[in-house]
Amino acid sequence: MDRKRHPPTTPSDLHKPAQHFCNASQMAYLAAGTQGTPVLLLHGWSSFKEIWWSTMLALAPHVRAFAPDMPGHGDTPLMGSVQMRQLAERAVRFARARGLSRFVLVGHSMGGNVAAELALAHPELIERLVLADPATQPQDMPAYTRSYLGPLGGWAALRTSMALARPLDLVARYVPHDHGGGLVRPALRRVAYMAQHDADALRALLDGLFANPIGGRLAHIQVPTLVVSGEYDPLVPQPLSRQVAQAIPGAQYHVIRGAAHNPMDERPQEFAQILLDFILPTQV
């Protein structure tokens, strides 16, 4: 059995993501595509819905794609949703408000933790699951990923980092969402977005992430799953993502060469192709 290739379509105004707000879940979101399988994209800690822009352009001709700002990010208020299970329930509320009775779920980093929680709590909603550089085992991540959590210097370090990043917006605002990939320009854009978030919300969410190791429960995920890892990911190194794939029954594993922690932003074409090959029906 060979899988039919679904190459990303050349971007057009017709496929550009549009901004919306969901009152039921109080989540700002992007939407693209008008037909086909629904795909829900959950970004990671300190990220933003626009990080999925290139992915959505590639998906829109084939599926209906939705990318919300996670609680505490962008225009989505935190509303006390600081535990990963609470974020998962907000995502469920969003999906139901959009009429998504069954959908493909894609989660990156912290969003991967949330996606795994959602798949465990509501397997009936998930058609397929994609975990990109998932932070499902935060206790095993490199020690420097906890630098913002220290009881004394962590809070100051986070605020200082955000303050130093704000001037980068003068440059980053000229980086288009559909930038074509790479490392430098996408990183500038990501740092500038992080500086716009609320520090209190980010700190609370980081606490919630590190308080929720779910590696021991991954074996209970019973939906078709793909785990994607950036070749040079410094936050969730390849061995951790590989462990996630090994823990989930039948999961596939794929490494994106040349990518770090944000393959959808650093190697957008490769990431989109992998996604399309996994989520669209196979052809006999």
C-alpha positions in Angstrom: 0.0 0.0 0.0 1.5 3.3 -1.1 0.6 6.7 0.5 -0.6 9.3 -2.0 1.5 12.4 -1.9 -0.3 15.6 -1.1 2.3 18.3 -1.9 1.7 21.7 -0.2 -0.2 24.0 -2.6 1.3 27.3 -3.6 0.1 29.9 -1.1 -2.7 32.2 -2.3 -4.9 34.9 -0.8 -7.7 32.3 -0.8 -5.7 30.1 1.7 -4.4 32.8 4.0 -5.3 32.2 7.7 -8.0 34.6 9.0 -8.2 36.0 12.5 -11.2 35.1 14.7 -12.3 34.9 18.4 -14.2 32.1 20.0 -16.5 33.4 22.7 -17.3 30.0 24.2 -13.7 29.2 25.0 -12.4 32.8 25.1 -9.7 31.9 22.6 -8.3 34.0 19.7 -7.6 31.8 16.7 -6.6 31.5 13.1 -8.6 29.5 10.6 -7.8 28.4 7.1 -9.5 26.0 4.7 -13.2 25.3 4.1 -13.4 21.5 3.6 -11.9 18.2 4.6 -10.6 16.8 7.9 -10.5 19.4 10.8 -6.9 19.9 12.2 -6.4 21.6 15.5 -2.9 23.1 16.1 -1.7 23.8 19.6 1.5 25.9 20.1 4.0 25.7 22.9 5.0 27.9 25.9 5.7 31.5 25.0 4.8 30.9 21.4 1.9 32.2 19.3 -0.8 31.1 16.9 1.0 32.6 13.9 3.9 30.2 14.3 1.6 27.8 12.4 1.1 30.2 9.5 3.2 28.3 6.9 1.7 25.0 8.0 -1.8 26.4 7.6 -1.1 27.7 4.1 0.0 24.2 3.1 -2.9 22.4 4.8 -5.7 24.8 3.8 -6.3 23.3 0.3 -6.8 19.9 1.8 -8.2 20.3 5.3 -9.8 22.8 7.7 -7.1 24.1 10.0 -7.5 25.9 13.3 -4.7 27.5 15.4 -5.7 29.2 18.7 -3.6 31.3 20.9 -3.1 29.2 24.0 -4.4 30.6 27.3 -2.1 33.3 28.6 -0.8 34.0 25.1 -1.7 36.7 22.5 -5.4 37.7 22.8 -6.4 34.6 24.7 -6.9 35.4 28.5 -5.4 32.9 31.0 -8.7 32.7 33.1 -6.9 30.5 35.7 -6.0 27.8 33.1 -2.5 27.0 34.4 -2.6 23.2 34.6 -2.1 21.2 31.4 -5.5 19.4 31.9 -7.2 22.8 32.2 -5.6 23.9 28.9 -6.8 20.6 27.3 -10.3 21.3 28.5 -10.2 24.8 27.0 -9.1 23.2 23.7 -12.0 20.8 23.9 -14.4 23.7 24.6 -12.9 25.5 21.5 -13.3 22.4 19.3 -16.9 21.8 20.3 -17.8 25.5 19.8 -16.4 25.2 16.3 -18.4 22.0 15.6 -15.4 19.7 15.5 -16.7 16.4 16.7 -13.6 14.5 15.6 -10.3 16.0 14.4 -6.6 15.6 14.0 -4.7 17.1 16.9 -1.2 18.6 16.6 0.7 19.8 19.7 4.1 21.3 19.9 6.3 21.4 23.0 4.0 22.5 25.9 1.2 22.1 23.3 2.3 18.4 23.0 1.8 17.9 26.7 -1.7 19.4 26.4 -2.4 17.4 23.3 -1.4 14.2 25.0 -3.7 15.1 28.0 -6.6 15.7 25.6 -6.0 12.4 23.7 -6.0 10.6 27.1 -9.2 12.3 28.4 -11.2 12.4 25.1 -9.9 9.7 22.7 -13.3 9.8 21.0 -12.5 13.2 19.6 -9.1 12.4 18.1 -8.7 11.0 14.7 -5.0 11.2 14.6 -2.4 12.7 17.0 0.9 14.5 16.1 3.3 15.5 18.8 6.1 17.8 17.7 9.1 18.0 20.1 6.6 17.2 22.9 7.4 18.4 26.5 5.7 15.3 28.0 8.6 14.5 30.2 9.7 17.9 31.5 11.6 16.4 34.4 14.1 14.8 31.9 14.6 18.0 29.8 18.0 19.8 30.1 18.5 21.6 33.4 18.6 25.0 31.8 15.0 24.7 30.7 14.1 25.2 34.4 16.1 28.5 34.6 12.9 30.6 34.9 11.5 28.4 37.7 14.1 29.2 40.5 12.5 30.6 43.6 14.9 33.5 43.7 16.5 34.3 40.4 14.0 32.6 38.1 11.4 35.3 38.2 13.9 38.0 37.6 15.5 36.1 34.8 12.2 35.7 33.0 11.3 39.4 33.3 14.9 40.5 32.2 14.7 38.2 29.2 11.4 39.6 28.1 12.6 43.2 28.6 15.8 42.6 26.6 13.7 41.0 23.8 11.3 43.9 23.3 13.7 46.1 21.2 14.0 43.2 18.8 10.4 43.9 17.6 11.9 46.8 15.6 13.5 44.1 13.4 11.2 41.2 13.9 8.1 43.1 12.7 9.5 43.0 9.2 9.8 39.2 9.2 6.8 37.9 7.3 4.7 35.0 8.7 5.4 33.1 5.5 9.2 33.6 5.8 10.3 30.3 4.2 12.1 28.9 7.2 15.7 29.1 8.5 17.0 29.8 11.9 17.7 33.5 12.4 14.7 35.3 11.1 12.1 32.9 12.6 14.0 33.1 15.9 13.8 36.9 15.9 10.1 36.7 15.3 9.6 34.2 18.1 11.5 36.2 20.6 9.7 39.4 19.8 6.3 37.6 20.2 7.4 36.2 23.6 8.2 39.7 24.8 4.6 40.8 24.2 3.1 38.1 26.5 2.3 38.6 30.2 5.2 37.5 32.4 2.9 36.3 35.2 0.9 34.1 32.9 4.1 32.6 31.4 5.5 31.8 34.8 2.3 30.2 36.0 2.1 28.1 32.8 5.7 27.0 33.1 5.0 25.9 36.6 2.0 23.9 35.4 4.1 22.3 32.6 6.9 21.0 34.9 4.3 19.8 37.4 2.8 17.5 34.7 5.1 14.7 33.6 3.0 12.3 31.7 5.5 9.9 30.3 4.1 7.0 32.4 0.6 7.5 30.9 1.6 7.7 27.3 1.0 3.9 26.8 -2.7 4.5 27.3 -2.9 6.7 24.1 -4.9 4.6 21.7 -5.0 6.8 18.6 -2.7 6.7 15.5 0.2 8.9 16.5 3.2 10.5 14.9 6.0 12.0 16.9 8.2 14.6 15.2 11.6 15.8 16.4 13.9 18.6 15.3 17.4 17.1 14.6 19.1 19.7 16.8 16.4 20.4 19.4 18.1 21.8 22.5 15.0 21.8 24.7 13.5 18.4 23.9 16.4 16.5 22.5 15.8 13.6 20.1 16.2 10.8 22.7 13.3 12.2 24.7 11.0 12.5 21.6 12.1 9.0 20.6 11.1 7.7 24.0 7.6 9.3 23.6 7.2 7.4 20.3 8.3 4.1 21.9 5.9 4.6 24.7 2.8 5.1 22.6 1.5 1.9 21.0 2.2 1.9 17.2 3.5 5.5 17.1 5.6 6.6 14.1 8.7 8.7 14.6 10.3 11.2 12.3 13.3 13.5 12.6 13.4 16.7 10.6 16.9 17.4 9.5 18.4 20.8 10.2 15.5 21.8 12.5 15.9 22.8 16.2 12.9 23.1 18.6 10.4 24.6 16.1 10.4 22.5 12.9 7.1 24.1 11.7 8.9 27.5 11.8 12.5 26.4 10.8 11.7 23.8 8.1 8.1 24.7 7.3 7.9 22.8 3.9 9.3 19.6 5.3 7.0 19.8 8.4 3.9 20.4 6.3 4.7 17.5 4.0 5.2 15.1 6.9 1.9 16.3 8.3 0.0 15.9 5.1 1.4 12.5 4.5 0.3 11.4 8.0 -3.2 13.0 8.3 -4.7 12.5 4.9 -6.2 9.1 3.8 -3.9 6.5 2.4 -4.4 5.2 -1.1 -4.3 1.5 -1.9 
